[in-house]
């Protein structure tokens, strides 16, 4: 078996373990804890989205400035 296949298999397995653990935590968690988990997830997603918007904006701005310089 080559190294890439092994590495891929390991990553898939790790992801499955994480999902299983998360599901077990979720199913056994009391309702307020579930809400907290959801809020944490949403906050994280909003942070990621915010930074990706900022990145896109800065990249677009730089592209426009480069275009002006070359004109």
mmCIF file of the N, C-alpha and C atoms, coordinates in Angstrom:
data_MODEL
# 
_entry.id   MODEL 
# 
loop_
_atom_site.group_PDB 
_atom_site.id 
_atom_site.type_symbol 
_atom_site.label_atom_id 
_atom_site.label_alt_id 
_atom_site.label_comp_id 
_atom_site.label_asym_id 
_atom_site.label_entity_id 
_atom_site.label_seq_id 
_atom_site.pdbx_PDB_ins_code 
_atom_site.Cartn_x 
_atom_site.Cartn_y 
_atom_site.Cartn_z 
_atom_site.occupancy 
_atom_site.B_iso_or_equiv 
_atom_site.pdbx_formal_charge 
_atom_site.auth_seq_id 
_atom_site.auth_comp_id 
_atom_site.auth_asym_id 
_atom_site.auth_atom_id 
_atom_site.pdbx_PDB_model_num 
ATOM 1   N N  . UNK A 1 1  ? 0.852   -1.204 0.000   1.00 0.00 ? 1  UNK A N  1 
ATOM 2   C CA . UNK A 1 1  ? 0.000   0.000  0.000   1.00 0.00 ? 1  UNK A CA 1 
ATOM 3   C C  . UNK A 1 1  ? 0.880   1.243  0.000   1.00 0.00 ? 1  UNK A C  1 
ATOM 4   N N  . UNK A 1 2  ? 0.562   2.192  -0.869  1.00 0.00 ? 2  UNK A N  1 
ATOM 5   C CA . UNK A 1 2  ? 1.423   3.365  -0.885  1.00 0.00 ? 2  UNK A CA 1 
ATOM 6   C C  . UNK A 1 2  ? 1.051   4.354  0.220   1.00 0.00 ? 2  UNK A C  1 
ATOM 7   N N  . UNK A 1 3  ? 1.962   5.286  0.445   1.00 0.00 ? 3  UNK A N  1 
ATOM 8   C CA . UNK A 1 3  ? 1.844   6.209  1.573   1.00 0.00 ? 3  UNK A CA 1 
ATOM 9   C C  . UNK A 1 3  ? 0.614   7.116  1.463   1.00 0.00 ? 3  UNK A C  1 
ATOM 10  N N  . UNK A 1 4  ? 0.310   7.559  0.217   1.00 0.00 ? 4  UNK A N  1 
ATOM 11  C CA . UNK A 1 4  ? -0.840  8.458  0.017   1.00 0.00 ? 4  UNK A CA 1 
ATOM 12  C C  . UNK A 1 4  ? -2.152  7.789  0.421   1.00 0.00 ? 4  UNK A C  1 
ATOM 13  N N  . UNK A 1 5  ? -2.308  6.509  0.020   1.00 0.00 ? 5  UNK A N  1 
ATOM 14  C CA . UNK A 1 5  ? -3.538  5.779  0.358   1.00 0.00 ? 5  UNK A CA 1 
ATOM 15  C C  . UNK A 1 5  ? -3.674  5.628  1.868   1.00 0.00 ? 5  UNK A C  1 
ATOM 16  N N  . UNK A 1 6  ? -2.564  5.318  2.522   1.00 0.00 ? 6  UNK A N  1 
ATOM 17  C CA . UNK A 1 6  ? -2.570  5.164  3.978   1.00 0.00 ? 6  UNK A CA 1 
ATOM 18  C C  . UNK A 1 6  ? -2.969  6.474  4.651   1.00 0.00 ? 6  UNK A C  1 
ATOM 19  N N  . UNK A 1 7  ? -2.358  7.564  4.197   1.00 0.00 ? 7  UNK A N  1 
ATOM 20  C CA . UNK A 1 7  ? -2.631  8.894  4.760   1.00 0.00 ? 7  UNK A CA 1 
ATOM 21  C C  . UNK A 1 7  ? -4.111  9.255  4.575   1.00 0.00 ? 7  UNK A C  1 
ATOM 22  N N  . UNK A 1 8  ? -4.628  8.989  3.373   1.00 0.00 ? 8  UNK A N  1 
ATOM 23  C CA . UNK A 1 8  ? -6.038  9.285  3.084   1.00 0.00 ? 8  UNK A CA 1 
ATOM 24  C C  . UNK A 1 8  ? -6.945  8.455  3.998   1.00 0.00 ? 8  UNK A C  1 
ATOM 25  N N  . UNK A 1 9  ? -6.626  7.177  4.128   1.00 0.00 ? 9  UNK A N  1 
ATOM 26  C CA . UNK A 1 9  ? -7.398  6.283  4.994   1.00 0.00 ? 9  UNK A CA 1 
ATOM 27  C C  . UNK A 1 9  ? -7.408  6.763  6.433   1.00 0.00 ? 9  UNK A C  1 
ATOM 28  N N  . UNK A 1 10 ? -6.245  7.228  6.891   1.00 0.00 ? 10 UNK A N  1 
ATOM 29  C CA . UNK A 1 10 ? -6.121  7.720  8.268   1.00 0.00 ? 10 UNK A CA 1 
ATOM 30  C C  . UNK A 1 10 ? -6.997  8.962  8.476   1.00 0.00 ? 10 UNK A C  1 
ATOM 31  N N  . UNK A 1 11 ? -6.977  9.867  7.488   1.00 0.00 ? 11 UNK A N  1 
ATOM 32  C CA . UNK A 1 11 ? -7.778  11.102 7.589   1.00 0.00 ? 11 UNK A CA 1 
ATOM 33  C C  . UNK A 1 11 ? -9.274  10.787 7.612   1.00 0.00 ? 11 UNK A C  1 
ATOM 34  N N  . UNK A 1 12 ? -9.686  9.860  6.739   1.00 0.00 ? 12 UNK A N  1 
ATOM 35  C CA . UNK A 1 12 ? -11.105 9.465  6.684   1.00 0.00 ? 12 UNK A CA 1 
ATOM 36  C C  . UNK A 1 12 ? -11.530 8.882  8.029   1.00 0.00 ? 12 UNK A C  1 
ATOM 37  N N  . UNK A 1 13 ? -10.686 8.022  8.573   1.00 0.00 ? 13 UNK A N  1 
ATOM 38  C CA . UNK A 1 13 ? -10.970 7.380  9.856   1.00 0.00 ? 13 UNK A CA 1 
ATOM 39  C C  . UNK A 1 13 ? -11.062 8.417  10.973  1.00 0.00 ? 13 UNK A C  1 
ATOM 40  N N  . UNK A 1 14 ? -10.116 9.355  11.007  1.00 0.00 ? 14 UNK A N  1 
ATOM 41  C CA . UNK A 1 14 ? -10.121 10.413 12.023  1.00 0.00 ? 14 UNK A CA 1 
ATOM 42  C C  . UNK A 1 14 ? -11.418 11.216 11.953  1.00 0.00 ? 14 UNK A C  1 
ATOM 43  N N  . UNK A 1 15 ? -11.830 11.552 10.729  1.00 0.00 ? 15 UNK A N  1 
ATOM 44  C CA . UNK A 1 15 ? -13.056 12.336 10.527  1.00 0.00 ? 15 UNK A CA 1 
ATOM 45  C C  . UNK A 1 15 ? -14.265 11.553 11.039  1.00 0.00 ? 15 UNK A C  1 
ATOM 46  N N  . UNK A 1 16 ? -14.303 10.251 10.737  1.00 0.00 ? 16 UNK A N  1 
ATOM 47  C CA . UNK A 1 16 ? -15.417 9.409  11.199  1.00 0.00 ? 16 UNK A CA 1 
ATOM 48  C C  . UNK A 1 16 ? -15.464 9.356  12.722  1.00 0.00 ? 16 UNK A C  1 
ATOM 49  N N  . UNK A 1 17 ? -14.283 9.240  13.333  1.00 0.00 ? 17 UNK A N  1 
ATOM 50  C CA . UNK A 1 17 ? -14.207 9.194  14.800  1.00 0.00 ? 17 UNK A CA 1 
ATOM 51  C C  . UNK A 1 17 ? -14.711 10.511 15.387  1.00 0.00 ? 17 UNK A C  1 
ATOM 52  N N  . UNK A 1 18 ? -14.261 11.626 14.806  1.00 0.00 ? 18 UNK A N  1 
ATOM 53  C CA . UNK A 1 18 ? -14.708 12.947 15.279  1.00 0.00 ? 18 UNK A CA 1 
ATOM 54  C C  . UNK A 1 18 ? -16.221 13.075 15.168  1.00 0.00 ? 18 UNK A C  1 
ATOM 55  N N  . UNK A 1 19 ? -16.772 12.665 14.016  1.00 0.00 ? 19 UNK A N  1 
ATOM 56  C CA . UNK A 1 19 ? -18.222 12.747 13.806  1.00 0.00 ? 19 UNK A CA 1 
ATOM 57  C C  . UNK A 1 19 ? -18.974 11.894 14.813  1.00 0.00 ? 19 UNK A C  1 
ATOM 58  N N  . UNK A 1 20 ? -18.473 10.684 15.043  1.00 0.00 ? 20 UNK A N  1 
ATOM 59  C CA . UNK A 1 20 ? -19.115 9.770  15.995  1.00 0.00 ? 20 UNK A CA 1 
ATOM 60  C C  . UNK A 1 20 ? -19.101 10.373 17.390  1.00 0.00 ? 20 UNK A C  1 
ATOM 61  N N  . UNK A 1 21 ? -17.939 10.922 17.784  1.00 0.00 ? 21 UNK A N  1 
ATOM 62  C CA . UNK A 1 21 ? -17.820 11.527 19.114  1.00 0.00 ? 21 UNK A CA 1 
ATOM 63  C C  . UNK A 1 21 ? -18.745 12.730 19.228  1.00 0.00 ? 21 UNK A C  1 
ATOM 64  N N  . UNK A 1 22 ? -18.787 13.550 18.183  1.00 0.00 ? 22 UNK A N  1 
ATOM 65  C CA . UNK A 1 22 ? -19.640 14.742 18.198  1.00 0.00 ? 22 UNK A CA 1 
ATOM 66  C C  . UNK A 1 22 ? -21.104 14.337 18.313  1.00 0.00 ? 22 UNK A C  1 
ATOM 67  N N  . UNK A 1 23 ? -21.504 13.326 17.540  1.00 0.00 ? 23 UNK A N  1 
ATOM 68  C CA . UNK A 1 23 ? -22.894 12.852 17.580  1.00 0.00 ? 23 UNK A CA 1 
ATOM 69  C C  . UNK A 1 23 ? -23.255 12.305 18.955  1.00 0.00 ? 23 UNK A C  1 
ATOM 70  N N  . UNK A 1 24 ? -22.325 11.561 19.552  1.00 0.00 ? 24 UNK A N  1 
ATOM 71  C CA . UNK A 1 24 ? -22.569 10.994 20.881  1.00 0.00 ? 24 UNK A CA 1 
ATOM 72  C C  . UNK A 1 24 ? -22.718 12.124 21.901  1.00 0.00 ? 24 UNK A C  1 
ATOM 73  N N  . UNK A 1 25 ? -21.831 13.118 21.817  1.00 0.00 ? 25 UNK A N  1 
ATOM 74  C CA . UNK A 1 25 ? -21.912 14.266 22.725  1.00 0.00 ? 25 UNK A CA 1 
ATOM 75  C C  . UNK A 1 25 ? -23.241 14.989 22.538  1.00 0.00 ? 25 UNK A C  1 
ATOM 76  N N  . UNK A 1 26 ? -23.600 15.178 21.279  1.00 0.00 ? 26 UNK A N  1 
ATOM 77  C CA . UNK A 1 26 ? -24.822 15.913 20.935  1.00 0.00 ? 26 UNK A CA 1 
ATOM 78  C C  . UNK A 1 26 ? -26.055 15.194 21.479  1.00 0.00 ? 26 UNK A C  1 
ATOM 79  N N  . UNK A 1 27 ? -26.130 13.879 21.242  1.00 0.00 ? 27 UNK A N  1 
ATOM 80  C CA . UNK A 1 27 ? -27.319 13.117 21.643  1.00 0.00 ? 27 UNK A CA 1 
ATOM 81  C C  . UNK A 1 27 ? -27.462 13.037 23.161  1.00 0.00 ? 27 UNK A C  1 
ATOM 82  N N  . UNK A 1 28 ? -26.324 13.045 23.862  1.00 0.00 ? 28 UNK A N  1 
ATOM 83  C CA . UNK A 1 28 ? -26.376 12.908 25.322  1.00 0.00 ? 28 UNK A CA 1 
ATOM 84  C C  . UNK A 1 28 ? -26.382 14.255 26.036  1.00 0.00 ? 28 UNK A C  1 
ATOM 85  N N  . UNK A 1 29 ? -26.255 15.340 25.272  1.00 0.00 ? 29 UNK A N  1 
ATOM 86  C CA . UNK A 1 29 ? -26.170 16.662 25.897  1.00 0.00 ? 29 UNK A CA 1 
ATOM 87  C C  . UNK A 1 29 ? -27.558 17.175 26.270  1.00 0.00 ? 29 UNK A C  1 
ATOM 88  N N  . UNK A 1 30 ? -27.639 17.849 27.440  1.00 0.00 ? 30 UNK A N  1 
ATOM 89  C CA . UNK A 1 30 ? -28.918 18.493 27.772  1.00 0.00 ? 30 UNK A CA 1 
ATOM 90  C C  . UNK A 1 30 ? -29.197 19.642 26.796  1.00 0.00 ? 30 UNK A C  1 
ATOM 91  N N  . UNK A 1 31 ? -30.460 20.036 26.697  1.00 0.00 ? 31 UNK A N  1 
ATOM 92  C CA . UNK A 1 31 ? -30.875 21.036 25.695  1.00 0.00 ? 31 UNK A CA 1 
ATOM 93  C C  . UNK A 1 31 ? -30.062 22.344 25.762  1.00 0.00 ? 31 UNK A C  1 
ATOM 94  N N  . UNK A 1 32 ? -29.843 22.946 26.951  1.00 0.00 ? 32 UNK A N  1 
ATOM 95  C CA . UNK A 1 32 ? -29.060 24.199 26.961  1.00 0.00 ? 32 UNK A CA 1 
ATOM 96  C C  . UNK A 1 32 ? -27.657 24.023 26.371  1.00 0.00 ? 32 UNK A C  1 
ATOM 97  N N  . UNK A 1 33 ? -27.061 22.873 26.630  1.00 0.00 ? 33 UNK A N  1 
ATOM 98  C CA . UNK A 1 33 ? -25.726 22.597 26.088  1.00 0.00 ? 33 UNK A CA 1 
ATOM 99  C C  . UNK A 1 33 ? -25.788 22.499 24.575  1.00 0.00 ? 33 UNK A C  1 
ATOM 100 N N  . UNK A 1 34 ? -26.847 21.883 24.065  1.00 0.00 ? 34 UNK A N  1 
ATOM 101 C CA . UNK A 1 34 ? -27.023 21.786 22.607  1.00 0.00 ? 34 UNK A CA 1 
ATOM 102 C C  . UNK A 1 34 ? -27.097 23.184 21.997  1.00 0.00 ? 34 UNK A C  1 
ATOM 103 N N  . UNK A 1 35 ? -27.853 24.067 22.659  1.00 0.00 ? 35 UNK A N  1 
ATOM 104 C CA . UNK A 1 35 ? -27.975 25.440 22.163  1.00 0.00 ? 35 UNK A CA 1 
ATOM 105 C C  . UNK A 1 35 ? -26.615 26.115 22.153  1.00 0.00 ? 35 UNK A C  1 
ATOM 106 N N  . UNK A 1 36 ? -25.848 25.919 23.203  1.00 0.00 ? 36 UNK A N  1 
ATOM 107 C CA . UNK A 1 36 ? -24.508 26.504 23.305  1.00 0.00 ? 36 UNK A CA 1 
ATOM 108 C C  . UNK A 1 36 ? -23.621 25.981 22.181  1.00 0.00 ? 36 UNK A C  1 
ATOM 109 N N  . UNK A 1 37 ? -23.705 24.669 21.923  1.00 0.00 ? 37 UNK A N  1 
ATOM 110 C CA . UNK A 1 37 ? -22.905 24.066 20.846  1.00 0.00 ? 37 UNK A CA 1 
ATOM 111 C C  . UNK A 1 37 ? -23.274 24.692 19.504  1.00 0.00 ? 37 UNK A C  1 
ATOM 112 N N  . UNK A 1 38 ? -24.575 24.910 19.288  1.00 0.00 ? 38 UNK A N  1 
ATOM 113 C CA . UNK A 1 38 ? -25.039 25.519 18.037  1.00 0.00 ? 38 UNK A CA 1 
ATOM 114 C C  . UNK A 1 38 ? -24.542 26.947 17.912  1.00 0.00 ? 38 UNK A C  1 
ATOM 115 N N  . UNK A 1 39 ? -24.623 27.706 19.019  1.00 0.00 ? 39 UNK A N  1 
ATOM 116 C CA . UNK A 1 39 ? -24.161 29.093 18.987  1.00 0.00 ? 39 UNK A CA 1 
ATOM 117 C C  . UNK A 1 39 ? -22.671 29.153 18.681  1.00 0.00 ? 39 UNK A C  1 
ATOM 118 N N  . UNK A 1 40 ? -21.894 28.269 19.301  1.00 0.00 ? 40 UNK A N  1 
ATOM 119 C CA . UNK A 1 40 ? -20.447 28.245 19.062  1.00 0.00 ? 40 UNK A CA 1 
ATOM 120 C C  . UNK A 1 40 ? -20.166 27.938 17.599  1.00 0.00 ? 40 UNK A C  1 
ATOM 121 N N  . UNK A 1 41 ? -20.905 26.991 17.051  1.00 0.00 ? 41 UNK A N  1 
ATOM 122 C CA . UNK A 1 41 ? -20.731 26.622 15.643  1.00 0.00 ? 41 UNK A CA 1 
ATOM 123 C C  . UNK A 1 41 ? -21.068 27.811 14.742  1.00 0.00 ? 41 UNK A C  1 
ATOM 124 N N  . UNK A 1 42 ? -22.201 28.467 15.018  1.00 0.00 ? 42 UNK A N  1 
ATOM 125 C CA . UNK A 1 42 ? -22.623 29.610 14.204  1.00 0.00 ? 42 UNK A CA 1 
ATOM 126 C C  . UNK A 1 42 ? -21.635 30.760 14.300  1.00 0.00 ? 42 UNK A C  1 
ATOM 127 N N  . UNK A 1 43 ? -21.122 31.021 15.512  1.00 0.00 ? 43 UNK A N  1 
ATOM 128 C CA . UNK A 1 43 ? -20.116 32.078 15.699  1.00 0.00 ? 43 UNK A CA 1 
ATOM 129 C C  . UNK A 1 43 ? -18.891 31.786 14.858  1.00 0.00 ? 43 UNK A C  1 
ATOM 130 N N  . UNK A 1 44 ? -18.449 30.538 14.893  1.00 0.00 ? 44 UNK A N  1 
ATOM 131 C CA . UNK A 1 44 ? -17.264 30.141 14.128  1.00 0.00 ? 44 UNK A CA 1 
ATOM 132 C C  . UNK A 1 44 ? -17.504 30.348 12.646  1.00 0.00 ? 44 UNK A C  1 
ATOM 133 N N  . UNK A 1 45 ? -18.668 29.921 12.165  1.00 0.00 ? 45 UNK A N  1 
ATOM 134 C CA . UNK A 1 45 ? -18.980 30.060 10.745  1.00 0.00 ? 45 UNK A CA 1 
ATOM 135 C C  . UNK A 1 45 ? -19.045 31.532 10.344  1.00 0.00 ? 45 UNK A C  1 
ATOM 136 N N  . UNK A 1 46 ? -19.598 32.371 11.233  1.00 0.00 ? 46 UNK A N  1 
ATOM 137 C CA . UNK A 1 46 ? -19.692 33.801 10.924  1.00 0.00 ? 46 UNK A CA 1 
ATOM 138 C C  . UNK A 1 46 ? -18.305 34.434 10.883  1.00 0.00 ? 46 UNK A C  1 
ATOM 139 N N  . UNK A 1 47 ? -17.433 34.015 11.803  1.00 0.00 ? 47 UNK A N  1 
ATOM 140 C CA . UNK A 1 47 ? -16.054 34.523 11.802  1.00 0.00 ? 47 UNK A CA 1 
ATOM 141 C C  . UNK A 1 47 ? -15.362 34.160 10.493  1.00 0.00 ? 47 UNK A C  1 
ATOM 142 N N  . UNK A 1 48 ? -15.494 32.892 10.095  1.00 0.00 ? 48 UNK A N  1 
ATOM 143 C CA . UNK A 1 48 ? -14.862 32.419 8.854   1.00 0.00 ? 48 UNK A CA 1 
ATOM 144 C C  . UNK A 1 48 ? -15.396 33.222 7.674   1.00 0.00 ? 48 UNK A C  1 
ATOM 145 N N  . UNK A 1 49 ? -16.721 33.391 7.629   1.00 0.00 ? 49 UNK A N  1 
ATOM 146 C CA . UNK A 1 49 ? -17.360 34.130 6.537   1.00 0.00 ? 49 UNK A CA 1 
ATOM 147 C C  . UNK A 1 49 ? -16.863 35.569 6.505   1.00 0.00 ? 49 UNK A C  1 
ATOM 148 N N  . UNK A 1 50 ? -16.792 36.190 7.697   1.00 0.00 ? 50 UNK A N  1 
ATOM 149 C CA . UNK A 1 50 ? -16.357 37.585 7.799   1.00 0.00 ? 50 UNK A CA 1 
ATOM 150 C C  . UNK A 1 50 ? -14.944 37.737 7.235   1.00 0.00 ? 50 UNK A C  1 
ATOM 151 N N  . UNK A 1 51 ? -14.047 36.834 7.663   1.00 0.00 ? 51 UNK A N  1 
ATOM 152 C CA . UNK A 1 51 ? -12.667 36.937 7.195   1.00 0.00 ? 51 UNK A CA 1 
ATOM 153 C C  . UNK A 1 51 ? -12.553 36.658 5.706   1.00 0.00 ? 51 UNK A C  1 
ATOM 154 N N  . UNK A 1 52 ? -13.376 35.747 5.181   1.00 0.00 ? 52 UNK A N  1 
ATOM 155 C CA . UNK A 1 52 ? -13.292 35.466 3.746   1.00 0.00 ? 52 UNK A CA 1 
ATOM 156 C C  . UNK A 1 52 ? -13.819 36.654 2.949   1.00 0.00 ? 52 UNK A C  1 
ATOM 157 N N  . UNK A 1 53 ? -14.852 37.355 3.476   1.00 0.00 ? 53 UNK A N  1 
ATOM 158 C CA . UNK A 1 53 ? -15.335 38.567 2.798   1.00 0.00 ? 53 UNK A CA 1 
ATOM 159 C C  . UNK A 1 53 ? -14.253 39.638 2.791   1.00 0.00 ? 53 UNK A C  1 
ATOM 160 N N  . UNK A 1 54 ? -13.592 39.829 3.934   1.00 0.00 ? 54 UNK A N  1 
ATOM 161 C CA . UNK A 1 54 ? -12.518 40.829 4.035   1.00 0.00 ? 54 UNK A CA 1 
ATOM 162 C C  . UNK A 1 54 ? -11.413 40.491 3.047   1.00 0.00 ? 54 UNK A C  1 
ATOM 163 N N  . UNK A 1 55 ? -11.039 39.216 2.986   1.00 0.00 ? 55 UNK A N  1 
ATOM 164 C CA . UNK A 1 55 ? -9.978  38.767 2.072   1.00 0.00 ? 55 UNK A CA 1 
ATOM 165 C C  . UNK A 1 55 ? -10.359 39.058 0.622   1.00 0.00 ? 55 UNK A C  1 
ATOM 166 N N  . UNK A 1 56 ? -11.600 38.726 0.262   1.00 0.00 ? 56 UNK A N  1 
ATOM 167 C CA . UNK A 1 56 ? -12.074 38.953 -1.113  1.00 0.00 ? 56 UNK A CA 1 
ATOM 168 C C  . UNK A 1 56 ? -12.071 40.445 -1.420  1.00 0.00 ? 56 UNK A C  1 
ATOM 169 N N  . UNK A 1 57 ? -12.518 41.258 -0.467  1.00 0.00 ? 57 UNK A N  1 
ATOM 170 C CA . UNK A 1 57 ? -12.570 42.709 -0.663  1.00 0.00 ? 57 UNK A CA 1 
ATOM 171 C C  . UNK A 1 57 ? -11.165 43.273 -0.880  1.00 0.00 ? 57 UNK A C  1 
ATOM 172 N N  . UNK A 1 58 ? -10.224 42.886 -0.015  1.00 0.00 ? 58 UNK A N  1 
ATOM 173 C CA . UNK A 1 58 ? -8.842  43.377 -0.124  1.00 0.00 ? 58 UNK A CA 1 
ATOM 174 C C  . UNK A 1 58 ? -8.225  42.932 -1.445  1.00 0.00 ? 58 UNK A C  1 
ATOM 175 N N  . UNK A 1 59 ? -8.437  41.670 -1.806  1.00 0.00 ? 59 UNK A N  1 
ATOM 176 C CA . UNK A 1 59 ? -7.884  41.134 -3.057  1.00 0.00 ? 59 UNK A CA 1 
ATOM 177 C C  . UNK A 1 59 ? -8.443  41.892 -4.257  1.00 0.00 ? 59 UNK A C  1 
ATOM 178 N N  . UNK A 1 60 ? -9.756  42.151 -4.234  1.00 0.00 ? 60 UNK A N  1 
ATOM 179 C CA . UNK A 1 60 ? -10.397 42.885 -5.334  1.00 0.00 ? 60 UNK A CA 1 
ATOM 180 C C  . UNK A 1 60 ? -9.857  44.311 -5.403  1.00 0.00 ? 60 UNK A C  1 
ATOM 181 N N  . UNK A 1 61 ? -9.690  44.932 -4.250  1.00 0.00 ? 61 UNK A N  1 
ATOM 182 C CA . UNK A 1 61 ? -9.181  46.308 -4.176  1.00 0.00 ? 61 UNK A CA 1 
ATOM 183 C C  . UNK A 1 61 ? -7.766  46.377 -4.757  1.00 0.00 ? 61 UNK A C  1 
ATOM 184 N N  . UNK A 1 62 ? -6.928  45.400 -4.390  1.00 0.00 ? 62 UNK A N  1 
ATOM 185 C CA . UNK A 1 62 ? -5.551  45.352 -4.905  1.00 0.00 ? 62 UNK A CA 1 
ATOM 186 C C  . UNK A 1 62 ? -5.553  45.167 -6.416  1.00 0.00 ? 62 UNK A C  1 
ATOM 187 N N  . UNK A 1 63 ? -6.450  44.328 -6.908  1.00 0.00 ? 63 UNK A N  1 
ATOM 188 C CA . UNK A 1 63 ? -6.539  44.076 -8.352  1.00 0.00 ? 63 UNK A CA 1 
ATOM 189 C C  . UNK A 1 63 ? -6.912  45.361 -9.088  1.00 0.00 ? 63 UNK A C  1 
ATOM 190 N N  . UNK A 1 64 ? -7.861  46.114 -8.521  1.00 0.00 ? 64 UNK A N  1 
ATOM 191 C CA . UNK A 1 64 ? -8.287  47.382 -9.131  1.00 0.00 ? 64 UNK A CA 1 
ATOM 192 C C  . UNK A 1 64 ? -7.128  48.372 -9.136  1.00 0.00 ? 64 UNK A C  1 
ATOM 193 N N  . UNK A 1 65 ? -6.395  48.453 -8.019  1.00 0.00 ? 65 UNK A N  1 
ATOM 194 C CA . UNK A 1 65 ? -5.252  49.377 -7.938  1.00 0.00 ? 65 UNK A CA 1 
ATOM 195 C C  . UNK A 1 65 ? -4.167  49.002 -8.936  1.00 0.00 ? 65 UNK A C  1 
ATOM 196 N N  . UNK A 1 66 ? -3.892  47.724 -9.077  1.00 0.00 ? 66 UNK A N  1 
ATOM 197 C CA . UNK A 1 66 ? -2.890  47.258 -10.050 1.00 0.00 ? 66 UNK A CA 1 
ATOM 198 C C  . UNK A 1 66 ? -3.309  47.647 -11.463 1.00 0.00 ? 66 UNK A C  1 
ATOM 199 N N  . UNK A 1 67 ? -4.604  47.506 -11.742 1.00 0.00 ? 67 UNK A N  1 
ATOM 200 C CA . UNK A 1 67 ? -5.149  47.836 -13.056 1.00 0.00 ? 67 UNK A CA 1 
ATOM 201 C C  . UNK A 1 67 ? -4.939  49.321 -13.349 1.00 0.00 ? 67 UNK A C  1 
ATOM 202 N N  . UNK A 1 68 ? -5.186  50.164 -12.343 1.00 0.00 ? 68 UNK A N  1 
ATOM 203 C CA . UNK A 1 68 ? -5.009  51.615 -12.499 1.00 0.00 ? 68 UNK A CA 1 
ATOM 204 C C  . UNK A 1 68 ? -3.558  51.962 -12.797 1.00 0.00 ? 68 UNK A C  1 
ATOM 205 N N  . UNK A 1 69 ? -2.641  51.300 -12.084 1.00 0.00 ? 69 UNK A N  1 
ATOM 206 C CA . UNK A 1 69 ? -1.206  51.566 -12.261 1.00 0.00 ? 69 UNK A CA 1 
ATOM 207 C C  . UNK A 1 69 ? -0.774  51.204 -13.677 1.00 0.00 ? 69 UNK A C  1 
ATOM 208 N N  . UNK A 1 70 ? -1.262  50.066 -14.173 1.00 0.00 ? 70 UNK A N  1 
ATOM 209 C CA . UNK A 1 70 ? -0.830  49.602 -15.502 1.00 0.00 ? 70 UNK A CA 1 
ATOM 210 C C  . UNK A 1 70 ? -1.492  50.374 -16.644 1.00 0.00 ? 70 UNK A C  1 
ATOM 211 N N  . UNK A 1 71 ? -2.579  51.108 -16.358 1.00 0.00 ? 71 UNK A N  1 
ATOM 212 C CA . UNK A 1 71 ? -3.274  51.873 -17.418 1.00 0.00 ? 71 UNK A CA 1 
ATOM 213 C C  . UNK A 1 71 ? -2.553  53.137 -17.830 1.00 0.00 ? 71 UNK A C  1 
# 
